[in-house]
Amino acid sequence: MSSENVQTKWGQFIPLVTVFFFWGFVAASNDILIPVFKKAFDLSQGQSQLVSVAFYVAYTVGSLLYMLISHLTKGDIINRIGYKNSLALGLSISALGTLLFYPAANTGSFPLMLSGLFIVGLGFSLQQTVANPLAIALGPIATGSQRLITAGGINNLGTTIGPLIVSFAIFGAASSENTTASIESVKIPYLILGVAFLAVALLLKMSSLPDRVTVDAGVADEGLTPTKSALKYPQLVLGMIAIFVYVGVEVSTASNLPAYLEKDLGFLTKDVAPFISLYWASLMIGRWTGAVGAFTDNPRNQMILRFILPYAAFGIFLGVNAFMEHDLAPFYVYAFIILILIFADILSKGNPAKMLLLFSGLGIAALLVGMFTKGMVSVYAFTSVGLFCSTLWPCIFTLAIAGLGKATNQGSNFLIMMIMGGGIVSWIQGMVADSVDIHSSYIVGVLCFGYLAFYARKVSGILRSQGIDFDKPAAGGH
C-alpha cells in the first residue's frame, strides 16, 4: 500500500472512530443504569427494561425521520448539510439528551430519564447513518471492511470500559462501602458525557473529514421506491427479522443479567459492573477473532492470529478491571471458554451462513447451560453469549443485502431500523421474568437464536436459487 490511492486516510479516520466509541460506551453503560433505576424508582423487571426500549427504539425513529425529511425536501438531507455537519448535529442532539439527566435527577422523574436516553439514541441514529459509509469512503473500497473492523474494535473498547467507568462514577472504587446509589449520583457522569459529545462535535467540525462522499455506482439509489425494490427480496425481509432478534438477544442477555446476579446470586449492585464488562468484552474478543482476514491473507499467519487476537482482547479486559481494582480471580477460567469460540471460528471457514448457523447453535447451548445450572457456571454461560453474538451482525447483514443491486442502500436502511429489537426483546424478557423468574426468562434468547439458525439454513437456499454462493469471510460488526 505505498501509493496514495490505496492508503487509508488515517488523519481523517482516527477522529471519526470517536463516535463509534461513544455508541459502545453508552449502550453498555445502560446495563448499569437499569439496576440503579429499578431500585431508585421501585420498578418491576419489565418496567426497568424501558431503559433499553427508549434507547434502541430511538434508532428506528431516527431512521424514519431521516427518510421522511429527505422525502419532504426531495433530496438526501445528509448530502445537503454535509457529513461533518451531520455528525456534529448528531452529537449535539445526544448532548441535549444528557442535559435532561440533571432535571430528571433533581425531580426524581423516570419518564424524563427515559426521554434523555431516547434523545441520546436519536443523535446516535444520525451519527450511525453518516459514520458507517464515511468510514468506508476514507480510503480504497477494497479495504473498507478493514476500516469497519477497526471502528468496531473501538466500539467494543467503549462497551468494555463503559460499565466500569459509569459504575465507578456512581459507586466509587470497588473497595468502597457505598453499595447503593441515589438517582442524583447519575446526573454528573452524564453531564460530563454531554460535554464530551460537544467537544468531539467541535473536533470533527475542525477536522479534515470530507463533507461529501462518493457512492459506489453499483449500489447507488437511482430513484427506486424502497417498498417496491428492496422489500421484494426474501433474503432482506427475513434478514430484517434476523437483525431484530439478533440485536434483541445481544442486548437483553446483558440488560437482564444484573437482575439475575442480584436476585439469584446475591450480588451487590456495585459488584455487577465487571461481569457486564466481561459480557461486552466477549463481543470484542469474538470480533477480533473474526477479523484476522483483515490483517493477512496467509493461512498460517491467520491461524496464529486466531489465537493471539482474542487473548489480546481478553488481556485488555483484565487490564482495565485490574486498574479499577476489581478482583480478577473469577475471570481466569474464562480463558478456556474462549477456546470454544476460536475452534468454532475455524470450523466456519469464514462462510457467513455457516458461521451464523454454528454460532447460533452455540448461543442456544450457552443459554440452556445457564438456565439449567446455578452459581458461577451459569454466569460464565450467560456471559459467553457475547462470544457467540460477536460475528452475527456482519453475517446477517452480508446475507440480507446479497443480490439487492441498486436497492442495496435502501435495504441497508431497513436493516438499521430493526436495531429497535434491542429494546423490544429486552422488555419482553423482563416481562417474562416478572411472570416466571429471571433465570427461566432466558428462554426468550433461546427462541431468538432458534430463528437465527432457521434464517441461516433458509437464506442459503434463497441465495443459491438466485445464483449467489458465499464462500468469503464476513467482516465488520455492530
QUITAPE-V852460 format. One record per run of one state. SS is the DSSP state (~ for helix, > for strand, _ for the rest). FROM is the first residue (numbers start at 1). TO is the last residue. If there is no record, write none. Layout:
# QUITAPE-V852460
[[SS/FROM/TO] [SS/FROM/TO]]
This chain:
# QUITAPE-V852460
[[_/1/3] [~/4/6] [_/7/9] [~/10/40] [_/41/44] [~/45/48] [_/49/49] [~/50/72] [_/73/76] [~/77/81] [_/82/82] [~/83/107] [_/108/109] [~/110/137] [_/138/140] [~/141/171] [_/172/182] [~/183/206] [_/207/225] [~/226/232] [_/233/233] [~/234/255] [_/256/256] [~/257/263] [_/264/268] [~/269/271] [_/272/272] [~/273/290] [_/291/291] [~/292/294] [_/295/298] [~/299/323] [_/324/328] [~/329/331] [_/332/333] [~/334/348] [_/349/351] [~/352/372] [_/373/374] [~/375/389] [_/390/391] [~/392/401] [_/402/404] [~/405/435] [_/436/439] [~/440/465] [_/466/478]]
